[in-house]
């Protein structure tokens, strides 16, 4: 075999290998293109080399707190928005952003974060810290100016050979947000309905509590009139009566305000609250009804209780619901004593409220169901009280649980994160700790 023939055979084989490799590459590219365009989300392949060199410089200089650095140097965020470039997009991105031509999308990433400017800094922080992924809610601003609720997912490269390329995926959450809004509206409606139901049950106590100070006002006013009509008016006595009239009027006003708060249909409004004050107000609201049912209320509120961030009306509603539930349980019991115990304590970056009673306790066969909507053991009950309590706690990043107590009766525990835990300053693991607290029944 001649050298020329051998060379031709070798060249032919090399050409065949090259063609096979080219064919494999084209097949791989076709698969990638199919996958890229068929992902049910907007996909953006971006070139992040513009900030990669900046990050390397900052790391060499010993920077560790990137979040604080970005707050102090906001121009770096603007620089990143201009220098990180979208190199490739899929078809879904056109629809999501309402683009007319590809040049609108193959541009700096600033348009992606136009609806939520702070999101850009969070993505930069995740990239700087070497996280493989980052995700968050996002409002995107379409090219027609309309804002759309979306979910952003970012995948950062981990291989140094492709260190300047990141992939962004954005899914439209418009429908999900609409459903969530409707669910919150329904929960608010159920909560309002539950409030009105409680007010209906306490109506006689409310009427009595308002009638009493008004009767005092009428009697004192008549007495003061008689003292003034005398030939020698007793002015010190009249001043004393007028002072009592003012006190009685204030008491009636407070009662009316409590009823208005309970009947309020206003949207939840968070503020810094003293849980003890909210509990004391709820006890004041229910004590007349408890006295009418011959039920005593004993409270032991911790003097060193930290503040919580909560909606005061919702928390008061929760306490009233638990106390009303306790009164109903006691009335089903044929044994004494008839007593409700209310206490507050603090521990593990949370404050705890406990309401216990001397009723018959929680039957084991329904222990797993008592927090479910419309579950009730009363013939005339709606089954919304404890369900509303659970919903309120979930919306406050808190927890509620129930257990039977030794000697009879049931206890309901409510946990709320304190201010520092809520803000994740002094207790960064508070939310994780809360998530481990089961919403349900603790064995007892």
Buried (B, 14 or more C-beta within 10 A) or exposed (E): EEEEEEEEEEEEEEEEEEEEEEEEEEEEEEEEEEEBEEBEBBBBBBBBEBBBEBBEEBEEEEEEEBEEBBEEEEEBBEBBBEBBBBEBBBEBBBEBBEBEEEEBBBEBBBBBBBBBEEBBBBBBBBBBEEEEEBBBEBBBBBEEEEEBBBBBBBBBBEEEEEBBBBBBBBBBBEEEBEEEEEEBEEBBEBBBBBBEBBBEBBEEBBEBBBEBBBEBBEBBBEBBEBBEEEEEEBEEBBEBBEEBBEBBBEBBEBBEEBBEBBEEEEEBEBEEBBBBEBBBBBBEBBBBBBEEEEBBBEBEBBEEBBBBBBBBBBBBBBBBBBBBBBBBBBEEBEEEEBBBBBBBBBEBBBBBBBBBBBBBBBEEEEBEBBBEBEBBBEEEBBBBBBBBBBBBBEBBBBBBBBBBBEEEBBBBBBBBBBBBBBEEEEBEEBBEBBEEBEEBBEEE
